[in-house]
Amino acid sequence: MAAISESPHALALDPPARTTRRVLALCFLTIVTEGYDIGVMGTIVPSMLADPVWKLTPIEVGAMSSAALFGTLFGSYFISVLTDLIGRKRLLIACVTLFSLSMLGAAIAPSPFIFSVMRFIGGLGLGGVISAAAALTVEYSPAARRNLNFAIMYSGYAIGALVSAVIGIAFLGSHGWRFVVALGALPLLGLPLLVKMLPESLAYLMASGKRREADQLAQRLGLSLASLDSVPAEATAKPSLGVVLREVFSHGNAWSTLCLWVAQIAAVLVIYGLGTWLPQLMRKLGYDLGSSLSFLAIFMLSSAIGGILIGRVGDRLGPRKTIVGGYMIGALAICGLAVKGSELTNYVLVALAGLGSIGVAMVQLGYIASFYRPFARASATGWAVGIGRVGAMAGPMLGAWFASSHLDVRLNFVAFAVSGLVAALAIAVCRPRNA
């Protein structure tokens, strides 16, 4: 199988299967909680618009939805760097704590402004958790399964958003949107499990001069000490902001970094635009609230399943061709939604749209995480996630603009499809590592 194209200086561990499964499972669960936090806005938008107390307009709801994404922008750029500098495990735990507490604050917010502030604070944690989980998953996965394992891990985003849609179907009518938001604080109960079971990054420990701790951790995880001795020095360069910047923006990587960032912006615009407005768009096409939330559930479920399938294909065919082809399938499916067909046809198209947007983006983020050397991996991933927040903020606002301007609902789908094609083009012209 062809593994993700990666630096020859990468940390080449051969972890036991039980270690890989443990790290993968824990990182998956953290991303599930992150997916619920982000996906909950798409679930509660119709209810918030109907709230007789706040009396919100589509533009106001779009701005409130973007508040968490704006926080994620800051979190991705600043907290992700701390992930490389002070350790991935502790930052992951801190970020889960932060965004879970923020959900409680948002649930009891007395005004739209306080709600937005709470969502912004939660976004800071969301920006950090992605980069930390990505770095740990890639490090503790065998090379031949990195695309697949990363896709499995990041499928937690779609699963979390799916859970939010299912909970919305079950409880929005009887308990209201505040209850659905408050359930996002439940991850606080799982923090002791993360503290006890999640290992720190061996690459971080070695780069920080903590060889004794690295040896002890390697023994506990079933890794041979010889595997640490054989790691090239450049793979575990002492972390500093200057070293990370040189890796990401070096002459050989600058063009690829730009392409990856453009692809991330375009892909995330589709994900958050459809994720926020799909139920409302389907209602405009004539479906009731329950059916509209079912479309969101199908969108997220197909994203999770599709991401794993695409990750497997990426391990066999290479990630670049897989990502480009996947985005093209998604764009065609989104365009197809602009032409109202039967309910079954629309379910199929929504499923393909989920596979060709979130599913492909899972593999894309794994490709980004493995593109750079281990000492810069979390920062580079976090910065890509951060720049993607431009698309994440633009997507909900684009949908809000269409909703408030009373334009043909089909133009929403055309705009999102074009964005998917831009992502495909950006990956197609990205230079392979060391090309």
N, C-alpha and C positions, 0 to 999 in steps of 0.2 A: 504494500500500500504506500501511496505517496503521502508523507506527513506534511504538515504546514511548512511552507518555506520559512526558514529561520536562520539566524546568525550561526556560523560555525562555532561561535564562542558561547553558545547557550548552555545553561546548566543541564547536563544530561544525566539525570537520575533514572534509576530503574526501580521504582518503588514497588513493594509487594502489593498484590491486588487488594488486600484488605485496607491498606493505607490509602490507596487511590479511592476506594469506595467510601471510606470515612470522610475524606476531604470533599469528595464530590457531593455526598449526601448533605453535609452541613452547609456547604456553599449553595447548593440547590435550595435548601430551606430558607436561607437568608434572602435569596433572590425571589422566592415565592412571596415573602413578606414585602419586599420592595415592589413586586408586581401588583400586589393588592393595593398598596399605598398609591401608586400612580394610576392604576386602572379604575380606582373607585370613582374618580371624577366622571369618566364616561358613563358609569352606572347611575350616578345621582343627578346628572345634568337635567333630564326631564323633570325630576321632582323639584330641583332647585328653581327651575323656571316657573314651576307652578306654586312655589311657596308663597302663601298669601301675606306673610309678614315682611319678608325682604323685598318682594316684588322686583325681581332681577330681570334685566334685559339680556339677550344673547351676548352682547358685547361685554357686559359685566361678568357674566359667567365665564366667558372666554378668558378674561383677564384673571379671574380667580383661579381658573385651571392652570394658567401659565405661572402662577406664583410659585408653586412647588418646582416647576421647571427652571425658573429663574434662580431659585436657591440651589438647585442641582448644578447649574452653571458654575456658581462660586465653589460649591463643594467639590466638583470634579477637578477644578484647577488648583485649589489650595489644599484640600484634605487629601486628595490622591497623592500629592507630593509627600505629605507626612507619612503616607503608607510606605513609601520607599525609604524614608529617612528614620522613622522610629518604630517600624514594625507593622506587619499586615494584620496579625491576629487582633491586637488591641484596638487598632483603628476600626476593624470590622465590627467588633463588639460595641465600641462607642457609637458608631454610626447607626447600628440597629436600635440602640437605646434612644438615640436622638429622634429618629423619625417615628418611632413607636409612640414616644411621649407626645410628639407634635400632633399625632392623630387624636389623642384625647383632648388636646387643646382646641383643635379644629371642631371636634364634635360638640363642645360646649361654648363655642364662640358666640358672643352676643351680637356681633355685627359682621357684615361681609369683610370689613377691613381687618378685624381680628382674625377671622377665618383665613384670609390671605396671608397674614403675618405668620400664623401657625404653619401654613402650608410651605411658606418660604423657609422657615427654620427646618422643617422636615426635609426639604429639598437638599439642604446642606449635607445631611446624613446620607441621603440617597446617592448623591454624587460620589461619596467616598466608598460606599459598600460595593459598588459595581467593580471598581478598579481592584480592590483588595480581593474580592472573590475570584475575579478573573486571574489575577496573578497566582493565587494559591492553586486554583484548578489546573492551570497550565503547568505549573512547576511539578505538581504531584501526579501528572498523567504521563504514561508512556508515550513516546513520540508518535507511534503509529495510531494512537487513539485520541490525539489532542483535539482535532476538529469535532469528533463525536462527543467526547467528554465535555468540551466547552459548550456544545449545543445542548447537551442534557442539562448541564448546570444552568445555562441561561434560559432554558425552556421554563424554568421556574417563574420568570417574568410573566409569560403567557398564562401559566397555571394560576398565579396569584390574581391576575386580571380576570381570568375565568371564574375564580372563586368569588370575586367581587360581583360579577354579573349574576351568578347563581344566588348569592345572598340577596342581591337586589330584587331578583324575581320573587324570592321567598318572603322578604321582610320590608321592602320599601312601602308597600301599600299599608301594612299594619303598624310598622314601627317608625317609619319616616327615615329621611336621609341621615339624620344625626346618629342613629343607632348603627347604620351601616358603616359610617366613618369611624365610630368608636371601636368597632371590632378590629380595626387596624392596630390597636394597642396590644393585642394578644401576644405578639412576639416577645414581649417583655418576660413572659413566663418561660421562654426557652433559652434565656441568656445563660443560666447555669450550665446548660448542655454545651454551649459554645465555649465557655470558659474551660470546662473540663476536657472536652474531646478534640477541639480544633488545634492542630499543631501550628507553630510559627513557621515562617518561611526559612528553610535552610540557607537559601541564597542570601536573605537578609542577615541572618546570624553570622555567616562567614564574611560577608562584606563589612559588617560592623566590628569585626575582630573578636567575635564571641565563638571562637573555635571549640572551646570546651563544651559550651551549651549545644553547639551544632552536633558534636560527637555524641553527647548524651541523648539528644533528640533522635538522631539517626539510629542509635541502638534500640531505642524504644519503638521506633517505627519499623524496625526490621531491615534497615538499609545498612549495607556494608560500609565501613569507614574508608575502604579503598575507593569507593565511588566518589567520596568527597575529596580524597587526595588527588584524583585524576581530573578534577574540574579545572579548566584553564583559568588563570588569574584574571583575565579580562572579563570573564563571565560574572565575577563577583567583585567588580571594582567598588571601592569605598563609595557609598552613596553620597552625593552632594548635588546641589541644584545645577552647578556648572557642568558636571559630568552627564547628568540627565539631559540637559539642554543640547549638549554636543552630540549625544546619541540620536536624539529625535530630529535635530535640524542640521545634521552634518551634510556636507555637499552630496554624499551618496544617497542620503535618505530624504533630503528636503522635498524633492518633487513627489516622491511616494507619500510622504506625510501630508502634503497638500491634497493629493488625490484622495487619500483615505479620509481626510477631514470633510471634503466636499461630499463624498459618498455618505458619510455619517450624517451630515446635515440633511441631505435629501431623503435618506431612508427614514430618519427619525421624524421628519415632517409628515411622511405618510402614516407612520405608526401612531403618532399622537393626534394627528388630524382625524383619522378614521376612528381611533380608539375613543376619542372624546365625543365625536359627533355622529358615529354610525347609527346608534339607536334613534337619534332625532332625524337623521336623513331617511331612515327606513320608515319612520312615522310619516314623513312628508310623502313617501311613495305609497302610503295608504295602509300601513300595518299599525296595529294597536301597540300599546306600551309593552305588553308581555312578549309579543312576537318580535318587537324591535330589540328587546334585551336578549332574546334567543339568538338573533343574528350576531350580537356582540359576543355571546358565549361561544358560538360556532367559530367566529373569527379568532378568538383566543385559543380555543381547543386545537384548531387546525394549525395555529402558529406553533404551539408546543410540540405536537406530533410531527409537523412538517420540519421544524428546526432540527429535530433529532435525525430524521431521514436525510435532510440536506447535509447535516454534519457527516453522516456515514458516506454519502456520495462524495463529499469534499475530501475525505480521507482516501478515496479511491481515484478520483479524477483530478484532484487538486482544487484548492479553494477558489482561485480566481475565476475559472470557467464556471464553477458551480454557482458562485455568487451572481455573476452576470446573467446566467441563464435563469436563475430563480427570480431575479428582479424583473426580467422581461415577462415571465409567466404572471407574476403579480400585477404588473401594469396592465396587461391584457384583461385580466379578470376584473380589475377595478373599472376599466373602461366598459366592460360588459354590464356592470351594475347600472350604468347610465341608461341602459335600454331595459325597461321593466319587462321581465318575463314572468314565468310561473314561480311560485314560491319555492319549489324544489330547485329550479334553475338558479334562483338567487342564493339559496343555501350553498350550492356548489361553488358559485362564483365568490361568495364571501369566504368560503373555506380556502379557495385558491389564493384569494387576496391576502388572507392571513399567512399562508405558507410563503407567499412571494413578497412579504413585507417583514413582519416580525421574525418569521422562521429564517429567512435569509440573513437578516440583520444579526441574529445570534451567531451565525458562522462568520459573518463579517467582523464582529467584535473579537471573536477568537483569533481570526487572522491578524487583526491589529495587535492583540496581546502577544502573539508569538512573533511578530515582525521585528521586535526590538529585543535587545539583550536583557537578561533578567534584572540587572540593577536599575533599569529604566522602565521596566514592564508596567508596573502599576501606574507610574506617572504618565507614561505615554497613553495607556488605556484610559486613564482618567481625563486626560486632556482631549482625547478623541470624543469621549462621552460628553465632556464639557462643551466642545464646539458643536456637538450634535444638539445641544440645548437650544441653539438658534433655531433649528428646525422644529424642536419640540415646542417652543413658544410660538413659532409661526403657524404650525399646524392647527392648533385650537383657534387661534385668532383668525386664520384664513376661513375656517368653517364658520366662525361667528360672523365674519364680514358677509359671507354668502347668505347666512341665515337672516341677517338684519337688512340686507339690500334687496331681498325678495327676488333674486335672480333664479333662473331655472336650477333646480336641485341637481340636475345632471352635470352642471359645470363643476360642482364639488368633486365628483368622481374623475372628471377629465383632468383637473388640476393635480389631484393626488397621483394619477397615473403618470403624468408627465414627470413629476418629482421622482417616481420610481425609476423611470428611464434615465434620468440624470445620474442617479446612484449607480446604475449599471454601467454607464459610460465612464464614470470616474474610476471604477474598479478596473475596467477594461484597459485604460491607459496608464494604470499604476505600474511602475517598474517592479518586477520581482526582486526579492532581496538579493543584494550583491550583483544585480544585473549590470 
